[in-house]
């Protein structure tokens, strides 16, 4: 088995990276993408296709970064991340600012739920409700986040929100699907958040949320909303994307992605697996 730079620093890829002060920090590297016909082969009228995978050291996902310790900041720096796409709203930013000061990082604030449009109990009572709201009312912001990934060139990128599972989960799913990663693999990647957040993170969030008057009407669904990431939730969400837009690429194209933009996204995220 070949050892990559990421493996040397962090060990087994299937577990969250030990960036101290986070719970759900991980990579999307290594996922197989659909084979694409090489341009040179096309010019030669051949039909050979090149197998591709998501690049090592390119796209990461995480929960919030306000808890980073000094060791966590060093571990973060070792990954060479140059762009952080923060999907949280301004209230979340003010309450839990990322501990990235002094690091050479371009922080892009791209709130999925815009100021004044953060979902409350009138709109959501289940986890699925949150995802439906994102697709039906905030697809433009999701597409904007994916565009930031497409425009990032060779720089490593981190996408995060508070838990790293809902807003981050949908943005990462859209990006990976547009890069032609298999849907079942994308869903499996999404489901890993629940195990990563189990225990200390989940209990702390439950304690904080239980006294919040705006969440009083949610009841038994609160724990699922806070820390669950069941496959059925993302599968249902992707079905809604297909129903409304025809496909993931359809959603992006409906929000100003051109064919060239989609090609650029695939180029920055994938690499030939035969190299």
C-alpha positions as CSV (number, residue, x, y, z in Angstrom):
1,X,0.0,0.0,0.0
2,X,1.4,3.4,-1.0
3,X,1.8,5.9,1.8
4,X,0.7,9.4,0.9
5,X,1.8,12.7,2.5
6,X,-1.6,12.9,4.2
7,X,-1.3,9.3,5.5
8,X,2.1,10.0,6.9
9,X,0.8,12.9,8.9
10,X,-2.6,11.6,9.9
11,X,-2.7,7.8,9.4
12,X,-5.8,6.0,8.3
13,X,-7.9,8.2,6.0
14,X,-11.2,6.6,7.0
15,X,-11.1,8.3,10.4
16,X,-11.3,12.0,11.2
17,X,-8.0,13.7,11.0
18,X,-6.5,14.5,14.5
19,X,-6.6,18.3,14.0
20,X,-6.8,19.0,17.7
21,X,-9.9,20.9,18.6
22,X,-12.1,19.5,15.9
23,X,-14.2,16.4,15.7
24,X,-15.2,15.9,12.1
25,X,-12.2,17.1,10.1
26,X,-11.6,14.8,7.1
27,X,-10.5,14.5,3.5
28,X,-12.5,13.5,0.4
29,X,-9.3,12.2,-1.3
30,X,-9.2,8.9,-3.1
31,X,-12.9,8.5,-4.1
32,X,-13.2,7.1,-7.6
33,X,-14.7,9.4,-10.2
34,X,-16.2,8.3,-13.5
35,X,-13.6,7.7,-16.2
36,X,-13.3,10.6,-18.7
37,X,-12.1,10.3,-22.2
38,X,-8.7,12.0,-22.5
39,X,-8.6,15.0,-24.9
40,X,-5.6,13.6,-26.7
41,X,-7.4,10.3,-27.2
42,X,-10.4,12.1,-28.6
43,X,-8.2,13.9,-31.1
44,X,-6.8,10.6,-32.2
45,X,-10.4,9.3,-32.6
46,X,-9.7,6.7,-29.9
47,X,-12.2,5.6,-27.2
48,X,-9.8,5.1,-24.3
49,X,-11.0,6.6,-21.1
50,X,-8.9,7.6,-18.1
51,X,-9.9,6.5,-14.6
52,X,-9.9,9.3,-12.1
53,X,-10.0,9.9,-8.4
54,X,-10.4,12.8,-6.1
55,X,-7.0,14.4,-5.6
56,X,-5.0,13.9,-2.5
57,X,-4.6,17.1,-0.5
58,X,-7.3,19.1,-2.3
59,X,-10.7,19.1,-0.7
60,X,-11.3,18.8,3.1
61,X,-14.4,19.1,5.2
62,X,-14.8,19.9,8.9
63,X,-16.8,21.1,11.8
64,X,-16.1,24.6,13.2
65,X,-12.6,25.8,13.9
66,X,-13.1,27.9,17.0
67,X,-11.7,25.1,19.3
68,X,-8.4,24.7,17.5
69,X,-5.5,24.3,20.0
70,X,-1.9,25.3,19.3
71,X,-1.3,21.7,18.2
72,X,-4.4,21.8,16.0
73,X,-3.2,25.0,14.3
74,X,0.1,23.3,13.6
75,X,-1.7,20.2,12.2
76,X,-3.9,22.4,10.1
77,X,-0.9,24.3,8.7
78,X,0.8,21.0,7.8
79,X,-2.0,20.3,5.3
80,X,-1.2,23.5,3.4
81,X,-4.8,24.6,3.3
82,X,-5.0,28.0,1.6
83,X,-8.8,28.6,1.3
84,X,-11.4,28.1,4.0
85,X,-15.1,28.3,2.9
86,X,-17.1,29.1,6.0
87,X,-20.8,28.3,5.5
88,X,-22.0,29.7,8.9
89,X,-24.2,32.7,9.4
90,X,-22.9,35.9,11.0
91,X,-24.3,35.1,14.5
92,X,-22.4,31.8,14.5
93,X,-19.2,33.6,13.4
94,X,-19.5,36.1,16.1
95,X,-20.1,33.5,18.8
96,X,-17.4,31.0,17.6
97,X,-14.7,32.7,15.5
98,X,-12.3,30.5,13.8
99,X,-8.8,30.3,15.4
100,X,-6.9,30.9,12.1
101,X,-5.4,34.3,12.9
102,X,-1.8,34.5,11.7
103,X,-2.1,31.6,9.3
104,X,-1.8,32.2,5.5
105,X,-5.5,31.3,4.8
106,X,-8.0,33.1,2.6
107,X,-11.3,32.8,4.5
108,X,-14.4,33.0,2.3
109,X,-17.6,33.6,4.2
110,X,-20.5,32.0,2.2
111,X,-23.4,31.6,4.6
112,X,-26.0,29.2,3.3
113,X,-28.7,30.6,5.4
114,X,-28.4,34.3,4.8
115,X,-28.9,36.9,7.5
116,X,-32.5,37.0,8.6
117,X,-33.3,33.7,6.9
118,X,-31.9,31.2,9.5
119,X,-34.4,28.4,9.8
120,X,-36.6,28.2,12.9
121,X,-39.2,25.8,14.3
122,X,-41.8,27.3,12.0
123,X,-39.9,25.9,9.0
124,X,-38.2,22.8,10.5
125,X,-39.1,20.0,12.8
126,X,-36.9,17.3,11.3
127,X,-33.4,16.9,9.8
128,X,-35.0,16.4,6.3
129,X,-36.8,19.7,6.6
130,X,-33.4,21.5,6.9
131,X,-32.1,19.9,3.7
132,X,-35.3,20.5,1.8
133,X,-35.1,24.2,2.8
134,X,-31.5,24.4,1.5
135,X,-32.5,23.0,-1.9
136,X,-35.7,24.9,-2.3
137,X,-34.7,28.3,-1.0
138,X,-30.9,28.5,-0.8
139,X,-29.6,26.6,-3.8
140,X,-27.9,29.8,-5.1
141,X,-25.7,29.9,-1.9
142,X,-24.9,26.2,-2.3
143,X,-23.8,26.8,-5.9
144,X,-21.8,29.8,-4.8
145,X,-19.8,27.6,-2.4
146,X,-19.2,25.0,-5.1
147,X,-18.0,27.8,-7.4
148,X,-15.4,28.8,-4.8
149,X,-14.1,25.3,-4.9
150,X,-14.0,25.4,-8.7
151,X,-12.1,28.7,-8.7
152,X,-9.5,27.5,-6.1
153,X,-7.0,26.2,-8.6
154,X,-4.4,23.9,-7.1
155,X,-4.7,25.3,-3.5
156,X,-6.0,22.9,-0.8
157,X,-9.5,23.9,0.3
158,X,-11.5,23.3,3.5
159,X,-15.3,23.6,3.6
160,X,-16.9,23.8,7.0
161,X,-19.9,24.9,9.1
162,X,-20.7,24.2,12.7
163,X,-21.0,20.4,12.7
164,X,-19.5,19.8,9.3
165,X,-22.5,17.6,8.3
166,X,-25.5,19.5,7.0
167,X,-24.5,22.6,5.1
168,X,-21.1,21.2,4.6
169,X,-22.5,17.8,3.7
170,X,-24.7,19.2,0.9
171,X,-22.0,21.4,-0.6
172,X,-19.5,18.5,-0.6
173,X,-22.1,16.2,-2.0
174,X,-22.8,18.6,-4.9
175,X,-19.1,19.1,-5.6
176,X,-18.3,15.4,-5.6
177,X,-21.3,14.4,-7.7
178,X,-20.5,17.1,-10.2
179,X,-17.0,15.6,-10.3
180,X,-18.7,12.3,-11.2
181,X,-18.1,10.4,-7.9
182,X,-20.6,7.6,-7.5
183,X,-23.7,8.6,-5.6
184,X,-23.5,5.7,-3.2
185,X,-19.9,6.7,-2.3
186,X,-21.0,10.3,-1.8
187,X,-23.8,9.2,0.6
188,X,-21.4,6.9,2.5
189,X,-19.0,9.9,2.9
190,X,-21.9,11.9,4.4
191,X,-22.9,9.3,6.9
192,X,-19.4,9.3,8.5
193,X,-20.2,12.5,10.4
194,X,-22.6,10.9,12.8
195,X,-19.9,8.6,14.3
196,X,-17.4,11.4,14.3
197,X,-19.7,13.7,16.3
198,X,-20.9,11.1,18.7
199,X,-20.0,11.6,22.4
200,X,-18.4,14.8,23.6
201,X,-19.3,17.1,20.7
202,X,-22.9,15.8,20.5
203,X,-23.5,16.0,24.3
204,X,-22.1,19.6,24.5
205,X,-24.3,20.7,21.6
206,X,-27.4,19.0,23.1
207,X,-26.8,20.8,26.5
208,X,-26.4,24.1,24.7
209,X,-29.5,23.6,22.5
210,X,-31.8,22.2,25.2
211,X,-32.2,25.6,26.8
212,X,-32.6,27.5,23.6
213,X,-36.2,28.9,23.4
214,X,-36.2,28.7,19.6
215,X,-35.7,25.0,19.7
216,X,-38.4,24.1,22.2
217,X,-40.9,22.9,19.7
218,X,-38.6,20.4,18.0
219,X,-38.7,17.8,20.9
220,X,-37.4,14.3,20.2
221,X,-36.0,15.2,16.8
222,X,-33.4,17.6,18.3
223,X,-30.7,15.0,18.7
224,X,-31.0,13.8,15.1
225,X,-30.9,17.4,13.9
226,X,-27.8,18.1,15.9
227,X,-25.7,15.1,15.3
228,X,-27.2,12.5,13.0
229,X,-26.3,11.9,9.3
230,X,-28.4,9.0,8.1
231,X,-28.1,7.9,4.5
232,X,-31.8,8.3,3.9
233,X,-31.6,12.0,4.6
234,X,-29.0,12.8,1.9
235,X,-30.6,10.3,-0.5
236,X,-33.9,12.0,-0.1
237,X,-32.2,15.4,-0.6
238,X,-30.5,14.2,-3.8
239,X,-33.9,12.9,-5.0
240,X,-35.3,16.4,-4.5
241,X,-32.4,17.9,-6.5
242,X,-33.2,15.5,-9.3
243,X,-36.9,16.3,-9.2
244,X,-36.3,20.1,-9.3
245,X,-33.2,20.4,-11.5
246,X,-32.8,17.0,-13.2
247,X,-29.4,16.4,-11.7
248,X,-26.7,17.9,-9.6
249,X,-25.1,19.6,-12.6
250,X,-28.6,20.9,-13.5
251,X,-28.7,22.7,-10.1
252,X,-25.3,24.2,-10.7
253,X,-26.2,25.2,-14.3
254,X,-29.4,26.8,-13.1
255,X,-27.2,29.0,-10.9
256,X,-24.9,30.2,-13.7
257,X,-22.4,27.3,-14.0
258,X,-21.3,27.0,-17.6
259,X,-19.9,23.8,-19.2
260,X,-16.5,25.4,-18.8
261,X,-17.1,26.0,-15.1
262,X,-18.1,22.3,-14.6
263,X,-15.0,21.2,-16.5
264,X,-12.9,23.4,-14.3
265,X,-14.4,21.9,-11.1
266,X,-13.7,18.4,-12.3
267,X,-10.1,19.4,-13.2
268,X,-9.3,20.9,-9.8
269,X,-10.9,18.0,-7.9
270,X,-9.8,14.9,-9.9
271,X,-6.6,13.4,-11.1
272,X,-5.9,10.4,-13.3
273,X,-5.7,7.3,-11.0
274,X,-3.1,5.8,-13.4
275,X,-0.4,8.5,-12.7
